[in-house]
Amino acid sequence: MAEETWDKPVPDATDRCDSCRSQAYIIARAYGTLFRWCAHHWRAYEEKLLPNVTELHDYTFLLDEAAERWGQE
Ligand SMILES: [Zn+2]
């Protein structure tokens, strides 16, 4: 089976956190699998997962931009 590849410029509404189904902002490959996480769950798992991550796309800057625009997180 072919590995899933990540080729989007940014995550869209179909990219949901693997843990809570929120909008995903972190796309990371670990153990050969592509995972999606919201900022909250990425922070929760980052320390444990990072040594096994071979590919990392961090879009949390989008979250910061949205927070600025809406004046909330
Ligand atoms: Zn989550």
PDB file of the backbone (N, CA, C, O) and the ligand in Angstrom, with CONECT records:
HET     ZN  A 101       1
ATOM      1  N   MET A   1       0.844  -1.194   0.000  1.00  0.00           N
ATOM      2  CA  MET A   1       0.000   0.000   0.000  1.00  0.00           C
ATOM      3  C   MET A   1       0.882   1.248   0.000  1.00  0.00           C
ATOM      4  O   MET A   1       1.848   1.346   0.756  1.00  0.00           O
ATOM      5  N   ALA A   2       0.528   2.190  -0.860  1.00  0.00           N
ATOM      6  CA  ALA A   2       1.316   3.419  -0.952  1.00  0.00           C
ATOM      7  C   ALA A   2       1.125   4.275   0.293  1.00  0.00           C
ATOM      8  O   ALA A   2       0.036   4.346   0.863  1.00  0.00           O
ATOM      9  N   GLU A   3       2.200   4.912   0.692  1.00  0.00           N
ATOM     10  CA  GLU A   3       2.105   5.824   1.826  1.00  0.00           C
ATOM     11  C   GLU A   3       1.303   7.050   1.433  1.00  0.00           C
ATOM     12  O   GLU A   3       1.405   7.543   0.310  1.00  0.00           O
ATOM     13  N   GLU A   4       0.514   7.529   2.362  1.00  0.00           N
ATOM     14  CA  GLU A   4      -0.213   8.770   2.131  1.00  0.00           C
ATOM     15  C   GLU A   4       0.803   9.914   2.059  1.00  0.00           C
ATOM     16  O   GLU A   4       1.724   9.996   2.871  1.00  0.00           O
ATOM     17  N   THR A   5       0.619  10.787   1.078  1.00  0.00           N
ATOM     18  CA  THR A   5       1.525  11.929   0.966  1.00  0.00           C
ATOM     19  C   THR A   5       0.792  13.218   1.305  1.00  0.00           C
ATOM     20  O   THR A   5      -0.427  13.317   1.167  1.00  0.00           O
ATOM     21  N   TRP A   6       1.550  14.185   1.745  1.00  0.00           N
ATOM     22  CA  TRP A   6       0.971  15.489   2.090  1.00  0.00           C
ATOM     23  C   TRP A   6       1.405  16.497   1.024  1.00  0.00           C
ATOM     24  O   TRP A   6       2.591  16.804   0.907  1.00  0.00           O
ATOM     25  N   ASP A   7       0.446  17.015   0.246  1.00  0.00           N
ATOM     26  CA  ASP A   7       0.819  17.942  -0.824  1.00  0.00           C
ATOM     27  C   ASP A   7      -0.070  19.181  -0.858  1.00  0.00           C
ATOM     28  O   ASP A   7      -0.099  19.900  -1.857  1.00  0.00           O
ATOM     29  N   LYS A   8      -0.798  19.433   0.238  1.00  0.00           N
ATOM     30  CA  LYS A   8      -1.624  20.646   0.284  1.00  0.00           C
ATOM     31  C   LYS A   8      -0.778  21.826   0.789  1.00  0.00           C
ATOM     32  O   LYS A   8       0.143  21.638   1.584  1.00  0.00           O
ATOM     33  N   PRO A   9      -1.098  23.035   0.324  1.00  0.00           N
ATOM     34  CA  PRO A   9      -0.373  24.210   0.846  1.00  0.00           C
ATOM     35  C   PRO A   9      -0.686  24.464   2.318  1.00  0.00           C
ATOM     36  O   PRO A   9       0.188  24.854   3.093  1.00  0.00           O
ATOM     37  N   VAL A  10      -1.941  24.238   2.689  1.00  0.00           N
ATOM     38  CA  VAL A  10      -2.362  24.368   4.094  1.00  0.00           C
ATOM     39  C   VAL A  10      -3.456  23.335   4.352  1.00  0.00           C
ATOM     40  O   VAL A  10      -4.120  22.899   3.411  1.00  0.00           O
ATOM     41  N   PRO A  11      -3.656  22.937   5.605  1.00  0.00           N
ATOM     42  CA  PRO A  11      -4.756  22.005   5.904  1.00  0.00           C
ATOM     43  C   PRO A  11      -6.094  22.674   5.601  1.00  0.00           C
ATOM     44  O   PRO A  11      -6.235  23.884   5.776  1.00  0.00           O
ATOM     45  N   ASP A  12      -7.066  21.903   5.154  1.00  0.00           N
ATOM     46  CA  ASP A  12      -8.400  22.459   4.939  1.00  0.00           C
ATOM     47  C   ASP A  12      -9.393  21.789   5.888  1.00  0.00           C
ATOM     48  O   ASP A  12      -9.004  21.046   6.789  1.00  0.00           O
ATOM     49  N   ALA A  13     -10.666  22.062   5.674  1.00  0.00           N
ATOM     50  CA  ALA A  13     -11.703  21.602   6.608  1.00  0.00           C
ATOM     51  C   ALA A  13     -11.801  20.085   6.687  1.00  0.00           C
ATOM     52  O   ALA A  13     -12.385  19.558   7.634  1.00  0.00           O
ATOM     53  N   THR A  14     -11.244  19.376   5.716  1.00  0.00           N
ATOM     54  CA  THR A  14     -11.307  17.907   5.766  1.00  0.00           C
ATOM     55  C   THR A  14     -10.178  17.323   6.602  1.00  0.00           C
ATOM     56  O   THR A  14     -10.173  16.125   6.885  1.00  0.00           O
ATOM     57  N   ASP A  15      -9.225  18.153   6.998  1.00  0.00           N
ATOM     58  CA  ASP A  15      -8.108  17.676   7.815  1.00  0.00           C
ATOM     59  C   ASP A  15      -8.453  17.867   9.282  1.00  0.00           C
ATOM     60  O   ASP A  15      -8.411  18.980   9.807  1.00  0.00           O
ATOM     61  N   ARG A  16      -8.796  16.761   9.936  1.00  0.00           N
ATOM     62  CA  ARG A  16      -9.244  16.811  11.323  1.00  0.00           C
ATOM     63  C   ARG A  16      -8.217  16.139  12.225  1.00  0.00           C
ATOM     64  O   ARG A  16      -7.525  15.206  11.818  1.00  0.00           O
ATOM     65  N   CYS A  17      -8.133  16.629  13.449  1.00  0.00           N
ATOM     66  CA  CYS A  17      -7.246  16.033  14.444  1.00  0.00           C
ATOM     67  C   CYS A  17      -7.596  14.550  14.633  1.00  0.00           C
ATOM     68  O   CYS A  17      -8.767  14.193  14.759  1.00  0.00           O
ATOM     69  N   ASP A  18      -6.574  13.698  14.651  1.00  0.00           N
ATOM     70  CA  ASP A  18      -6.801  12.262  14.810  1.00  0.00           C
ATOM     71  C   ASP A  18      -7.329  11.924  16.197  1.00  0.00           C
ATOM     72  O   ASP A  18      -7.863  10.834  16.401  1.00  0.00           O
ATOM     73  N   SER A  19      -7.192  12.827  17.144  1.00  0.00           N
ATOM     74  CA  SER A  19      -7.650  12.559  18.505  1.00  0.00           C
ATOM     75  C   SER A  19      -9.019  13.135  18.808  1.00  0.00           C
ATOM     76  O   SER A  19      -9.829  12.487  19.471  1.00  0.00           O
ATOM     77  N   CYS A  20      -9.296  14.358  18.327  1.00  0.00           N
ATOM     78  CA  CYS A  20     -10.534  15.012  18.752  1.00  0.00           C
ATOM     79  C   CYS A  20     -11.375  15.542  17.592  1.00  0.00           C
ATOM     80  O   CYS A  20     -12.449  16.098  17.821  1.00  0.00           O
ATOM     81  N   ARG A  21     -10.916  15.383  16.370  1.00  0.00           N
ATOM     82  CA  ARG A  21     -11.654  15.810  15.175  1.00  0.00           C
ATOM     83  C   ARG A  21     -11.758  17.324  15.026  1.00  0.00           C
ATOM     84  O   ARG A  21     -12.550  17.806  14.216  1.00  0.00           O
ATOM     85  N   SER A  22     -10.985  18.075  15.780  1.00  0.00           N
ATOM     86  CA  SER A  22     -10.903  19.508  15.551  1.00  0.00           C
ATOM     87  C   SER A  22     -10.126  19.760  14.258  1.00  0.00           C
ATOM     88  O   SER A  22      -9.523  18.847  13.694  1.00  0.00           O
ATOM     89  N   GLN A  23     -10.151  21.009  13.801  1.00  0.00           N
ATOM     90  CA  GLN A  23      -9.330  21.362  12.650  1.00  0.00           C
ATOM     91  C   GLN A  23      -7.865  21.024  12.946  1.00  0.00           C
ATOM     92  O   GLN A  23      -7.344  21.385  14.002  1.00  0.00           O
ATOM     93  N   ALA A  24      -7.209  20.337  12.020  1.00  0.00           N
ATOM     94  CA  ALA A  24      -5.810  19.965  12.213  1.00  0.00           C
ATOM     95  C   ALA A  24      -4.887  21.092  11.760  1.00  0.00           C
ATOM     96  O   ALA A  24      -5.109  21.718  10.723  1.00  0.00           O
ATOM     97  N   TYR A  25      -3.861  21.334  12.548  1.00  0.00           N
ATOM     98  CA  TYR A  25      -2.870  22.355  12.191  1.00  0.00           C
ATOM     99  C   TYR A  25      -1.463  21.788  12.130  1.00  0.00           C
ATOM    100  O   TYR A  25      -0.533  22.464  11.693  1.00  0.00           O
ATOM    101  N   ILE A  26      -1.309  20.546  12.570  1.00  0.00           N
ATOM    102  CA  ILE A  26      -0.014  19.882  12.503  1.00  0.00           C
ATOM    103  C   ILE A  26      -0.175  18.612  11.695  1.00  0.00           C
ATOM    104  O   ILE A  26      -1.007  17.763  12.019  1.00  0.00           O
ATOM    105  N   ILE A  27       0.614  18.481  10.650  1.00  0.00           N
ATOM    106  CA  ILE A  27       0.640  17.260   9.868  1.00  0.00           C
ATOM    107  C   ILE A  27       2.015  16.652  10.090  1.00  0.00           C
ATOM    108  O   ILE A  27       3.028  17.296   9.814  1.00  0.00           O
ATOM    109  N   ALA A  28       2.065  15.429  10.581  1.00  0.00           N
ATOM    110  CA  ALA A  28       3.349  14.825  10.900  1.00  0.00           C
ATOM    111  C   ALA A  28       3.353  13.352  10.514  1.00  0.00           C
ATOM    112  O   ALA A  28       2.366  12.642  10.703  1.00  0.00           O
ATOM    113  N   ARG A  29       4.480  12.908   9.971  1.00  0.00           N
ATOM    114  CA  ARG A  29       4.626  11.494   9.678  1.00  0.00           C
ATOM    115  C   ARG A  29       5.460  10.870  10.788  1.00  0.00           C
ATOM    116  O   ARG A  29       6.559  11.331  11.098  1.00  0.00           O
ATOM    117  N   ALA A  30       4.920   9.825  11.372  1.00  0.00           N
ATOM    118  CA  ALA A  30       5.632   9.090  12.407  1.00  0.00           C
ATOM    119  C   ALA A  30       5.348   7.609  12.201  1.00  0.00           C
ATOM    120  O   ALA A  30       4.221   7.229  11.884  1.00  0.00           O
ATOM    121  N   TYR A  31       6.357   6.781  12.378  1.00  0.00           N
ATOM    122  CA  TYR A  31       6.212   5.337  12.153  1.00  0.00           C
ATOM    123  C   TYR A  31       5.694   5.068  10.743  1.00  0.00           C
ATOM    124  O   TYR A  31       5.035   4.054  10.513  1.00  0.00           O
ATOM    125  N   GLY A  32       5.988   5.975   9.783  1.00  0.00           N
ATOM    126  CA  GLY A  32       5.566   5.774   8.405  1.00  0.00           C
ATOM    127  C   GLY A  32       4.121   6.153   8.123  1.00  0.00           C
ATOM    128  O   GLY A  32       3.649   5.997   6.997  1.00  0.00           O
ATOM    129  N   THR A  33       3.417   6.647   9.131  1.00  0.00           N
ATOM    130  CA  THR A  33       2.008   7.010   8.964  1.00  0.00           C
ATOM    131  C   THR A  33       1.836   8.517   9.068  1.00  0.00           C
ATOM    132  O   THR A  33       2.499   9.173   9.871  1.00  0.00           O
ATOM    133  N   LEU A  34       0.945   9.057   8.252  1.00  0.00           N
ATOM    134  CA  LEU A  34       0.674  10.493   8.297  1.00  0.00           C
ATOM    135  C   LEU A  34      -0.416  10.779   9.331  1.00  0.00           C
ATOM    136  O   LEU A  34      -1.541  10.292   9.222  1.00  0.00           O
ATOM    137  N   PHE A  35      -0.058  11.571  10.328  1.00  0.00           N
ATOM    138  CA  PHE A  35      -1.006  11.938  11.387  1.00  0.00           C
ATOM    139  C   PHE A  35      -1.395  13.400  11.255  1.00  0.00           C
ATOM    140  O   PHE A  35      -0.640  14.222  10.736  1.00  0.00           O
ATOM    141  N   ARG A  36      -2.589  13.702  11.737  1.00  0.00           N
ATOM    142  CA  ARG A  36      -3.062  15.090  11.799  1.00  0.00           C
ATOM    143  C   ARG A  36      -3.426  15.402  13.242  1.00  0.00           C
ATOM    144  O   ARG A  36      -4.075  14.612  13.927  1.00  0.00           O
ATOM    145  N   TRP A  37      -2.987  16.583  13.683  1.00  0.00           N
ATOM    146  CA  TRP A  37      -3.321  16.967  15.039  1.00  0.00           C
ATOM    147  C   TRP A  37      -3.714  18.431  15.128  1.00  0.00           C
ATOM    148  O   TRP A  37      -3.221  19.267  14.371  1.00  0.00           O
ATOM    149  N   CYS A  38      -4.593  18.726  16.047  1.00  0.00           N
ATOM    150  CA  CYS A  38      -4.858  20.114  16.402  1.00  0.00           C
ATOM    151  C   CYS A  38      -3.670  20.583  17.250  1.00  0.00           C
ATOM    152  O   CYS A  38      -2.850  19.778  17.692  1.00  0.00           O
ATOM    153  N   ALA A  39      -3.595  21.892  17.466  1.00  0.00           N
ATOM    154  CA  ALA A  39      -2.469  22.436  18.228  1.00  0.00           C
ATOM    155  C   ALA A  39      -2.438  21.845  19.637  1.00  0.00           C
ATOM    156  O   ALA A  39      -1.368  21.563  20.178  1.00  0.00           O
ATOM    157  N   HIS A  40      -3.616  21.663  20.222  1.00  0.00           N
ATOM    158  CA  HIS A  40      -3.706  21.148  21.578  1.00  0.00           C
ATOM    159  C   HIS A  40      -3.101  19.744  21.681  1.00  0.00           C
ATOM    160  O   HIS A  40      -2.277  19.489  22.558  1.00  0.00           O
ATOM    161  N   HIS A  41      -3.505  18.838  20.793  1.00  0.00           N
ATOM    162  CA  HIS A  41      -3.009  17.467  20.888  1.00  0.00           C
ATOM    163  C   HIS A  41      -1.570  17.341  20.424  1.00  0.00           C
ATOM    164  O   HIS A  41      -0.838  16.470  20.894  1.00  0.00           O
ATOM    165  N   TRP A  42      -1.158  18.202  19.506  1.00  0.00           N
ATOM    166  CA  TRP A  42       0.251  18.173  19.132  1.00  0.00           C
ATOM    167  C   TRP A  42       1.113  18.510  20.347  1.00  0.00           C
ATOM    168  O   TRP A  42       2.116  17.847  20.611  1.00  0.00           O
ATOM    169  N   ARG A  43       0.713  19.545  21.079  1.00  0.00           N
ATOM    170  CA  ARG A  43       1.482  19.907  22.274  1.00  0.00           C
ATOM    171  C   ARG A  43       1.488  18.761  23.276  1.00  0.00           C
ATOM    172  O   ARG A  43       2.477  18.540  23.975  1.00  0.00           O
ATOM    173  N   ALA A  44       0.369  18.029  23.341  1.00  0.00           N
ATOM    174  CA  ALA A  44       0.267  16.929  24.296  1.00  0.00           C
ATOM    175  C   ALA A  44       1.183  15.761  23.916  1.00  0.00           C
ATOM    176  O   ALA A  44       1.717  15.083  24.794  1.00  0.00           O
ATOM    177  N   TYR A  45       1.366  15.521  22.607  1.00  0.00           N
ATOM    178  CA  TYR A  45       2.109  14.340  22.157  1.00  0.00           C
ATOM    179  C   TYR A  45       3.507  14.657  21.651  1.00  0.00           C
ATOM    180  O   TYR A  45       4.318  13.756  21.435  1.00  0.00           O
ATOM    181  N   GLU A  46       3.787  15.951  21.461  1.00  0.00           N
ATOM    182  CA  GLU A  46       5.008  16.351  20.769  1.00  0.00           C
ATOM    183  C   GLU A  46       6.266  15.712  21.349  1.00  0.00           C
ATOM    184  O   GLU A  46       7.082  15.154  20.615  1.00  0.00           O
ATOM    185  N   GLU A  47       6.418  15.798  22.667  1.00  0.00           N
ATOM    186  CA  GLU A  47       7.640  15.335  23.304  1.00  0.00           C
ATOM    187  C   GLU A  47       7.884  13.853  23.048  1.00  0.00           C
ATOM    188  O   GLU A  47       9.013  13.428  22.799  1.00  0.00           O
ATOM    189  N   LYS A  48       6.794  13.067  23.113  1.00  0.00           N
ATOM    190  CA  LYS A  48       6.901  11.625  22.944  1.00  0.00           C
ATOM    191  C   LYS A  48       7.118  11.251  21.478  1.00  0.00           C
ATOM    192  O   LYS A  48       7.859  10.318  21.166  1.00  0.00           O
ATOM    193  N   LEU A  49       6.462  11.991  20.588  1.00  0.00           N
ATOM    194  CA  LEU A  49       6.467  11.609  19.178  1.00  0.00           C
ATOM    195  C   LEU A  49       7.663  12.131  18.393  1.00  0.00           C
ATOM    196  O   LEU A  49       8.125  11.487  17.451  1.00  0.00           O
ATOM    197  N   LEU A  50       8.155  13.288  18.781  1.00  0.00           N
ATOM    198  CA  LEU A  50       9.142  13.968  17.963  1.00  0.00           C
ATOM    199  C   LEU A  50      10.330  13.102  17.538  1.00  0.00           C
ATOM    200  O   LEU A  50      10.764  13.202  16.390  1.00  0.00           O
ATOM    201  N   PRO A  51      10.869  12.256  18.420  1.00  0.00           N
ATOM    202  CA  PRO A  51      11.992  11.413  17.988  1.00  0.00           C
ATOM    203  C   PRO A  51      11.627  10.466  16.841  1.00  0.00           C
ATOM    204  O   PRO A  51      12.510   9.985  16.132  1.00  0.00           O
ATOM    205  N   ASN A  52      10.336  10.197  16.657  1.00  0.00           N
ATOM    206  CA  ASN A  52       9.893   9.267  15.619  1.00  0.00           C
ATOM    207  C   ASN A  52       9.311   9.971  14.407  1.00  0.00           C
ATOM    208  O   ASN A  52       8.905   9.319  13.445  1.00  0.00           O
ATOM    209  N   VAL A  53       9.266  11.296  14.443  1.00  0.00           N
ATOM    210  CA  VAL A  53       8.691  12.062  13.335  1.00  0.00           C
ATOM    211  C   VAL A  53       9.730  12.228  12.235  1.00  0.00           C
ATOM    212  O   VAL A  53      10.848  12.682  12.479  1.00  0.00           O
ATOM    213  N   THR A  54       9.340  11.852  11.015  1.00  0.00           N
ATOM    214  CA  THR A  54      10.252  11.957   9.878  1.00  0.00           C
ATOM    215  C   THR A  54       9.840  13.072   8.933  1.00  0.00           C
ATOM    216  O   THR A  54      10.583  13.426   8.017  1.00  0.00           O
ATOM    217  N   GLU A  55       8.668  13.619   9.156  1.00  0.00           N
ATOM    218  CA  GLU A  55       8.149  14.674   8.283  1.00  0.00           C
ATOM    219  C   GLU A  55       7.210  15.518   9.134  1.00  0.00           C
ATOM    220  O   GLU A  55       6.327  14.986   9.808  1.00  0.00           O
ATOM    221  N   LEU A  56       7.401  16.833   9.101  1.00  0.00           N
ATOM    222  CA  LEU A  56       6.586  17.678   9.978  1.00  0.00           C
ATOM    223  C   LEU A  56       6.165  18.946   9.249  1.00  0.00           C
ATOM    224  O   LEU A  56       6.999  19.679   8.719  1.00  0.00           O
ATOM    225  N   HIS A  57       4.861  19.191   9.229  1.00  0.00           N
ATOM    226  CA  HIS A  57       4.315  20.406   8.644  1.00  0.00           C
ATOM    227  C   HIS A  57       3.533  21.117   9.740  1.00  0.00           C
ATOM    228  O   HIS A  57       2.491  20.638  10.186  1.00  0.00           O
ATOM    229  N   ASP A  58       4.046  22.256  10.164  1.00  0.00           N
ATOM    230  CA  ASP A  58       3.459  22.993  11.278  1.00  0.00           C
ATOM    231  C   ASP A  58       2.712  24.205  10.744  1.00  0.00           C
ATOM    232  O   ASP A  58       3.321  25.137  10.219  1.00  0.00           O
ATOM    233  N   TYR A  59       1.395  24.192  10.880  1.00  0.00           N
ATOM    234  CA  TYR A  59       0.564  25.304  10.395  1.00  0.00           C
ATOM    235  C   TYR A  59      -0.070  26.059  11.548  1.00  0.00           C
ATOM    236  O   TYR A  59      -1.097  26.715  11.374  1.00  0.00           O
ATOM    237  N   THR A  60       0.527  25.971  12.710  1.00  0.00           N
ATOM    238  CA  THR A  60      -0.069  26.647  13.866  1.00  0.00           C
ATOM    239  C   THR A  60      -0.034  28.167  13.695  1.00  0.00           C
ATOM    240  O   THR A  60      -0.748  28.887  14.393  1.00  0.00           O
ATOM    241  N   PHE A  61       0.810  28.663  12.753  1.00  0.00           N
ATOM    242  CA  PHE A  61       0.806  30.108  12.492  1.00  0.00           C
ATOM    243  C   PHE A  61      -0.572  30.538  11.963  1.00  0.00           C
ATOM    244  O   PHE A  61      -0.968  31.688  12.153  1.00  0.00           O
ATOM    245  N   LEU A  62      -1.292  29.648  11.314  1.00  0.00           N
ATOM    246  CA  LEU A  62      -2.646  29.958  10.849  1.00  0.00           C
ATOM    247  C   LEU A  62      -3.562  30.219  12.030  1.00  0.00           C
ATOM    248  O   LEU A  62      -4.442  31.079  11.984  1.00  0.00           O
ATOM    249  N   LEU A  63      -3.333  29.457  13.086  1.00  0.00           N
ATOM    250  CA  LEU A  63      -4.119  29.605  14.303  1.00  0.00           C
ATOM    251  C   LEU A  63      -3.849  30.977  14.917  1.00  0.00           C
ATOM    252  O   LEU A  63      -4.776  31.650  15.367  1.00  0.00           O
ATOM    253  N   ASP A  64      -2.596  31.386  14.935  1.00  0.00           N
ATOM    254  CA  ASP A  64      -2.236  32.690  15.476  1.00  0.00           C
ATOM    255  C   ASP A  64      -2.883  33.805  14.656  1.00  0.00           C
ATOM    256  O   ASP A  64      -3.388  34.786  15.202  1.00  0.00           O
ATOM    257  N   GLU A  65      -2.857  33.634  13.340  1.00  0.00           N
ATOM    258  CA  GLU A  65      -3.469  34.649  12.472  1.00  0.00           C
ATOM    259  C   GLU A  65      -4.966  34.733  12.722  1.00  0.00           C
ATOM    260  O   GLU A  65      -5.527  35.827  12.776  1.00  0.00           O
ATOM    261  N   ALA A  66      -5.617  33.582  12.874  1.00  0.00           N
ATOM    262  CA  ALA A  66      -7.054  33.553  13.124  1.00  0.00           C
ATOM    263  C   ALA A  66      -7.365  34.193  14.470  1.00  0.00           C
ATOM    264  O   ALA A  66      -8.345  34.927  14.603  1.00  0.00           O
ATOM    265  N   ALA A  67      -6.534  33.916  15.463  1.00  0.00           N
ATOM    266  CA  ALA A  67      -6.744  34.477  16.793  1.00  0.00           C
ATOM    267  C   ALA A  67      -6.641  35.988  16.751  1.00  0.00           C
ATOM    268  O   ALA A  67      -7.390  36.693  17.427  1.00  0.00           O
ATOM    269  N   GLU A  68      -5.710  36.478  15.953  1.00  0.00           N
ATOM    270  CA  GLU A  68      -5.571  37.934  15.827  1.00  0.00           C
ATOM    271  C   GLU A  68      -6.792  38.527  15.163  1.00  0.00           C
ATOM    272  O   GLU A  68      -7.288  39.580  15.564  1.00  0.00           O
ATOM    273  N   ARG A  69      -7.275  37.831  14.134  1.00  0.00           N
ATOM    274  CA  ARG A  69      -8.398  38.351  13.359  1.00  0.00           C
ATOM    275  C   ARG A  69      -9.676  38.368  14.204  1.00  0.00           C
ATOM    276  O   ARG A  69     -10.472  39.304  14.125  1.00  0.00           O
ATOM    277  N   TRP A  70      -9.856  37.340  14.996  1.00  0.00           N
ATOM    278  CA  TRP A  70     -11.110  37.210  15.746  1.00  0.00           C
ATOM    279  C   TRP A  70     -10.972  37.691  17.188  1.00  0.00           C
ATOM    280  O   TRP A  70     -11.957  37.764  17.923  1.00  0.00           O
ATOM    281  N   GLY A  71      -9.766  38.012  17.580  1.00  0.00           N
ATOM    282  CA  GLY A  71      -9.539  38.493  18.931  1.00  0.00           C
ATOM    283  C   GLY A  71      -9.754  37.432  19.991  1.00  0.00           C
ATOM    284  O   GLY A  71     -10.037  37.745  21.147  1.00  0.00           O
ATOM    285  N   GLN A  72      -9.617  36.169  19.592  1.00  0.00           N
ATOM    286  CA  GLN A  72      -9.747  35.077  20.566  1.00  0.00           C
ATOM    287  C   GLN A  72      -9.011  33.869  20.033  1.00  0.00           C
ATOM    288  O   GLN A  72      -8.641  33.834  18.860  1.00  0.00           O
ATOM    289  N   GLU A  73      -8.792  32.875  20.885  1.00  0.00           N
ATOM    290  CA  GLU A  73      -8.086  31.694  20.457  1.00  0.00           C
ATOM    291  C   GLU A  73      -9.066  30.650  19.978  1.00  0.00           C
ATOM    292  O   GLU A  73      -8.658  29.563  19.568  1.00  0.00           O
TER     293      GLU A  73
HETATM  294 ZN    ZN A 101      -7.065  17.369  18.921  1.00  0.00          ZN2+
END
